[in-house]
Amino acid sequence: MADVITYRDAVAEGIAREMRRDASVVCLGEDIGAAGGVFKTTVGLHKEFGPGRVWDTPISEQAIVGAAMGAALTGMRPVAEIMFSDFLACCWDYLANEIPKVRYMTGGQVTVPLVVRTANGGGLGFGAQHSQATENWALTVPGLKIAAPATPADVIGMLAAAIRSDDPVVFFEHKALLAAKGAPPPPGHVVELGRAAVVREGTDVTLVALASMVPLALRAADLLSGEGIEAEVIDLRSLVPLDTTTVLGSLGRTSRLVTVEENPYQGGWGATVVSVVADEGFGLLDAPVRRVTGECVPLPFADALEEQVIPTAEKVVAAVRSLAAY
């Protein structure tokens, strides 16, 4: 394998590894076959595995996720693609009301081992209906696991864990990261869902981020370092399961916390992290907690306006400065 792999290619590689390993893994979605996916994240799968395991579907999110649910109930491990995460709203009954409830309502007799992959987030000027970060939607539904990798290696490792999970997983691939490059992981690489990563060590403040906010937080940490403030950066990787142990451990070293999330302030995942810290780690804090989030408005199309709405490294730096002076 090459010395580096793009986030985009890592998606196809991660799926291919699991399809080679397990014949029950199938893929379905719009244009994922010969076309290789609208974001080119399924290139090569149709050629290697054929139309029997890579299914092009009609333009119907309900049909895609409904078929995936049926396949999962009958022994397959389907990987369904919803082209944009905004379109999860089109199949919300299956995703919120049917799939996550089956295992509980059958007393554990029936599992629904499926993955719903989707392209998530803003920063590319795709407009209000194609740019939302929607992890917070899924976070409101008990019974769903939620994964959102920030690096190519984590894409591959977390896809392996997601596809092998006996519970349904919503897998958010960030559009703004698709061209990002990183070292490819070794064969058999699996990243356990619910295990955060400390991607930069620091002593003065903890920055907790997810997906595209991880490189943004790292940029902010570099800027802060020039001012004598050393930030520790945590990549949460997944929201369910949520690794609060790593967050609290970091807070024990830094005593200050800033969450960096693309979701809107209202109902964002950072609020859940902050409430856990208030319950379980209040004594560790030497300053108030800050949340850097998206604004509570539809995302503008114009790039200059979109930058006003979603977090930037400068907004993170400003939040940290206010805590450092507290």
Secondary structure per residue as TSV (DSSP state, phi and psi in degrees):
chain	resnum	aa	ss	phi	psi
A	1	M	-	360.0	154.1
A	2	A	-	-63.4	163.8
A	3	D	S	-67.3	-30.2
A	4	V	-	-130.7	157.2
A	5	I	E	-138.2	144.4
A	6	T	E	-81.5	157.7
A	7	Y	H	-56.7	-41.3
A	8	R	H	-59.8	-50.1
A	9	D	H	-68.6	-27.9
A	10	A	H	-65.3	-31.5
A	11	V	H	-61.9	-51.0
A	12	A	H	-62.9	-39.8
A	13	E	H	-65.4	-42.2
A	14	G	H	-63.2	-42.5
A	15	I	H	-66.0	-43.8
A	16	A	H	-60.6	-41.0
A	17	R	H	-59.1	-42.8
A	18	E	H	-73.1	-33.8
A	19	M	H	-68.1	-34.9
A	20	R	H	-69.5	-34.2
A	21	R	H	-77.6	-32.0
A	22	D	-	-139.8	113.9
A	23	A	T	-68.6	-11.8
A	24	S	T	-84.6	-5.2
A	25	V	E	-82.3	125.5
A	26	V	E	-130.7	159.9
A	27	C	E	-121.1	144.2
A	28	L	E	-147.7	147.5
A	29	G	E	162.7	177.5
A	30	E	T	-78.3	126.1
A	31	D	T	60.0	25.8
A	32	I	-	-87.7	-8.7
A	33	G	S	-80.2	-115.9
A	34	A	T	-58.3	-30.3
A	35	A	T	-72.9	-19.7
A	36	G	-	77.0	13.7
A	37	G	-	89.5	146.2
A	38	V	T	-64.0	-28.5
A	39	F	T	-102.0	10.6
A	40	K	S	58.7	39.5
A	41	T	-	-99.4	-0.9
A	42	T	S	-124.8	23.7
A	43	V	T	-61.0	131.0
A	44	G	T	92.5	-16.2
A	45	L	H	-69.8	-43.6
A	46	H	H	-63.9	-40.4
A	47	K	H	-65.3	-41.2
A	48	E	H	-78.0	-40.1
A	49	F	H	-108.6	-14.7
A	50	G	-	79.9	170.5
A	51	P	T	-69.6	-13.5
A	52	G	T	-71.1	-22.0
A	53	R	T	-123.7	-9.7
A	54	V	E	-123.3	106.8
A	55	W	E	-107.3	119.2
A	56	D	E	-77.5	133.7
A	57	T	-	-114.7	164.5
A	58	P	-	-64.5	168.2
A	59	I	S	-81.1	78.9
A	60	S	-	-152.8	104.0
A	61	E	H	-60.9	-36.4
A	62	Q	H	-62.0	-42.6
A	63	A	H	-65.4	-40.8
A	64	I	H	-63.5	-51.4
A	65	V	H	-75.7	-33.4
A	66	G	H	-63.8	-43.7
A	67	A	H	-64.7	-38.8
A	68	A	H	-63.3	-41.3
A	69	M	H	-61.3	-46.4
A	70	G	H	-61.3	-42.0
A	71	A	H	-63.3	-41.4
A	72	A	H	-65.6	-37.3
A	73	L	H	-67.9	-20.5
A	74	T	T	-108.9	19.0
A	75	G	T	106.3	-4.2
A	76	M	-	-89.0	168.5
A	77	R	E	-121.5	82.2
A	78	P	E	-77.4	144.6
A	79	V	E	-116.6	104.1
A	80	A	E	-99.5	137.9
A	81	E	E	-107.0	126.8
A	82	I	E	-105.5	118.9
A	83	M	E	-54.2	-49.3
A	84	F	E	-122.1	141.2
A	85	S	G	-63.6	-25.7
A	86	D	G	-56.7	-30.8
A	87	F	G	-79.0	-2.5
A	88	L	G	-58.2	-26.9
A	89	A	G	-60.5	-27.6
A	90	C	G	-73.5	-21.8
A	91	C	G	-122.4	28.9
A	92	W	H	-64.7	-31.2
A	93	D	I	-60.7	-45.9
A	94	Y	I	-64.6	-44.5
A	95	L	I	-74.4	-33.8
A	96	A	I	-101.8	-28.0
A	97	N	I	-112.9	-24.3
A	98	E	I	-108.4	-64.7
A	99	I	G	-57.0	-47.4
A	100	P	G	-74.1	-8.8
A	101	K	G	-98.8	-16.6
A	102	V	H	-61.4	-48.1
A	103	R	H	-61.1	-42.0
A	104	Y	H	-67.1	-46.1
A	105	M	H	-74.0	-15.9
A	106	T	T	-101.8	10.9
A	107	G	T	62.1	31.7
A	108	G	T	82.8	3.3
A	109	Q	S	-73.0	-28.6
A	110	V	-	-126.6	131.2
A	111	T	-	-112.3	161.0
A	112	V	-	-125.1	78.4
A	113	P	-	-81.5	81.0
A	114	L	-	-131.3	158.3
A	115	V	E	-120.6	129.8
A	116	V	E	-105.9	108.7
A	117	R	E	-89.1	145.6
A	118	T	E	-157.0	147.4
A	119	A	E	-85.7	126.0
A	120	N	E	-124.2	152.8
A	121	G	-	91.4	171.4
A	122	G	-	-111.2	-158.4
A	123	G	S	96.0	-2.6
A	124	L	S	-119.1	7.2
A	125	G	-	69.5	37.8
A	126	F	-	-90.0	-3.2
A	127	G	-	88.7	176.0
A	128	A	T	-66.2	-28.8
A	129	Q	T	-99.6	2.4
A	130	H	S	-135.7	20.2
A	131	S	-	-134.1	2.6
A	132	Q	-	-74.3	144.9
A	133	A	-	-91.7	116.6
A	134	T	-	-115.3	18.1
A	135	E	H	-54.7	-34.9
A	136	N	H	-66.5	-26.5
A	137	W	H	-60.2	-53.5
A	138	A	H	-65.3	-30.6
A	139	L	H	-64.4	-21.3
A	140	T	T	-80.2	-5.7
A	141	V	S	-108.7	107.6
A	142	P	T	-62.8	138.6
A	143	G	T	107.4	-9.1
A	144	L	-	-105.6	136.5
A	145	K	E	-88.6	149.8
A	146	I	E	-131.7	120.2
A	147	A	E	-121.7	141.5
A	148	A	-	-150.2	85.2
A	149	P	-	-72.9	152.8
A	150	A	-	-110.3	-13.8
A	151	T	S	-130.9	157.4
A	152	P	H	-57.5	-41.3
A	153	A	H	-63.1	-39.7
A	154	D	H	-70.3	-31.9
A	155	V	H	-55.4	-49.7
A	156	I	H	-67.5	-47.4
A	157	G	H	-67.4	-37.8
A	158	M	H	-78.5	-30.7
A	159	L	H	-61.9	-40.7
A	160	A	H	-59.4	-47.1
A	161	A	H	-65.4	-38.9
A	162	A	H	-66.6	-45.7
A	163	I	H	-67.8	-32.1
A	164	R	H	-81.4	-12.1
A	165	S	-	-67.6	139.3
A	166	D	S	-83.2	-4.5
A	167	D	S	-109.2	154.3
A	168	P	-	-68.1	141.4
A	169	V	E	-125.7	131.0
A	170	V	E	-97.3	122.3
A	171	F	E	-115.1	106.9
A	172	F	E	-93.1	117.3
A	173	E	E	-103.3	122.1
A	174	H	E	-83.0	125.3
A	175	K	G	-59.1	-37.1
A	176	A	G	-72.6	-11.5
A	177	L	G	-99.3	-6.7
A	178	L	T	-56.2	-34.7
A	179	A	T	-89.5	-4.7
A	180	A	-	-64.2	147.5
A	181	K	E	-117.8	152.9
A	182	G	E	-163.2	174.2
A	183	A	-	-70.7	135.6
A	184	P	-	-73.3	144.8
A	185	P	-	-80.0	163.8
A	186	P	-	-70.4	166.4
A	187	P	T	-58.1	145.8
A	188	G	T	77.1	12.7
A	189	H	-	-69.9	124.3
A	190	V	-	-131.8	130.2
A	191	V	-	-110.0	112.5
A	192	E	-	-58.6	130.7
A	193	L	T	-68.9	136.1
A	194	G	T	95.1	15.1
A	195	R	-	-121.9	101.7
A	196	A	-	-71.9	164.4
A	197	A	E	-124.5	132.6
A	198	V	E	-84.4	105.9
A	199	V	E	-95.6	-9.2
A	200	R	E	-153.4	130.3
A	201	E	-	-90.5	144.1
A	202	G	-	-159.0	170.7
A	203	T	S	-121.3	-9.9
A	204	D	S	-107.4	-30.4
A	205	V	E	-158.2	146.9
A	206	T	E	-103.6	124.4
A	207	L	E	-105.1	120.7
A	208	V	E	-107.3	122.2
A	209	A	E	-137.6	169.1
A	210	L	-	-144.3	141.1
A	211	A	T	55.3	-127.2
A	212	S	T	-67.5	-16.0
A	213	M	H	-74.4	-14.5
A	214	V	H	-68.4	-54.9
A	215	P	H	-61.0	-31.8
A	216	L	H	-65.2	-43.8
A	217	A	H	-64.2	-36.6
A	218	L	H	-65.7	-38.2
A	219	R	H	-63.8	-42.9
A	220	A	H	-61.8	-40.6
A	221	A	H	-63.1	-38.2
A	222	D	H	-64.5	-41.7
A	223	L	H	-64.0	-41.9
A	224	L	H	-66.3	-34.1
A	225	S	H	-59.7	-35.9
A	226	G	T	-64.9	-17.5
A	227	E	T	-102.1	6.8
A	228	G	T	84.8	14.0
A	229	I	-	-110.2	120.4
A	230	E	-	-102.2	112.9
A	231	A	E	-96.4	137.4
A	232	E	E	-93.5	131.7
A	233	V	E	-113.6	125.6
A	234	I	E	-111.2	127.0
A	235	D	E	-93.5	109.0
A	236	L	-	-62.8	-32.9
A	237	R	-	69.2	-49.8
A	238	S	E	-138.7	152.7
A	239	L	E	-99.6	-28.8
A	240	V	E	-135.8	114.1
A	241	P	S	-67.4	152.9
A	242	L	-	-107.3	123.8
A	243	D	-	-87.5	77.3
A	244	T	H	-74.5	-21.1
A	245	T	H	-61.4	-43.9
A	246	T	H	-66.5	-39.0
A	247	V	H	-62.9	-48.2
A	248	L	H	-66.0	-35.8
A	249	G	H	-63.2	-41.5
A	250	S	H	-66.1	-42.1
A	251	L	H	-61.9	-32.3
A	252	G	H	-62.4	-26.9
A	253	R	H	-88.1	-31.0
A	254	T	H	-110.3	-29.9
A	255	S	-	66.7	9.0
A	256	R	-	-137.8	143.6
A	257	L	E	-135.7	132.4
A	258	V	E	-131.9	126.0
A	259	T	E	-95.2	141.3
A	260	V	E	-123.8	107.2
A	261	E	E	-137.2	144.6
A	262	E	E	-83.7	-22.4
A	263	N	E	-56.8	153.3
A	264	P	E	-60.1	156.4
A	265	Y	S	-56.3	-43.0
A	266	Q	T	-73.7	117.7
A	267	G	T	77.2	11.7
A	268	G	-	-71.3	159.4
A	269	W	H	-65.1	-25.2
A	270	G	H	-60.1	-30.8
A	271	A	H	-64.2	-36.5
A	272	T	H	-67.2	-44.7
A	273	V	H	-60.0	-45.6
A	274	V	H	-63.9	-38.7
A	275	S	H	-67.7	-35.9
A	276	V	H	-64.5	-43.1
A	277	V	H	-61.9	-41.3
A	278	A	H	-62.3	-38.2
A	279	D	H	-74.3	-43.5
A	280	E	H	-111.1	-14.0
A	281	G	-	-136.7	23.7
A	282	F	G	-58.3	-38.1
A	283	G	G	-68.3	-14.7
A	284	L	G	-81.7	-17.6
A	285	L	-	-83.2	134.6
A	286	D	S	-109.9	3.5
A	287	A	S	-157.1	163.3
A	288	P	-	-61.2	160.8
A	289	V	-	-90.0	143.1
A	290	R	E	-119.0	142.7
A	291	R	E	-116.9	119.3
A	292	V	E	-97.7	118.7
A	293	T	E	-137.0	176.5
A	294	G	E	-71.7	155.1
A	295	E	-	-76.6	159.4
A	296	C	S	-88.7	61.3
A	297	V	S	-140.3	156.2
A	298	P	-	-59.5	145.2
A	299	L	-	-72.4	127.5
A	300	P	-	-70.6	156.9
A	301	F	S	-80.4	-41.2
A	302	A	S	-65.3	132.8
A	303	D	H	-63.5	-36.4
A	304	A	H	-64.8	-33.7
A	305	L	H	-79.0	-39.8
A	306	E	H	-58.9	-37.5
A	307	E	H	-64.7	-26.7
A	308	Q	H	-72.1	-24.5
A	309	V	H	-93.3	-41.5
A	310	I	S	-95.0	159.2
A	311	P	-	-61.2	150.0
A	312	T	-	-128.9	163.6
A	313	A	H	-59.2	-36.0
A	314	E	H	-65.9	-37.6
A	315	K	H	-64.9	-37.7
A	316	V	H	-66.5	-44.4
A	317	V	H	-58.4	-44.0
A	318	A	H	-62.0	-41.1
A	319	A	H	-64.3	-41.2
A	320	V	H	-68.5	-39.9
A	321	R	H	-57.0	-40.5
A	322	S	H	-65.4	-32.2
A	323	L	H	-78.7	-36.6
A	324	A	H	-63.2	-30.8
A	325	A	T	-88.3	-2.8
A	326	Y	-	-68.6	360.0
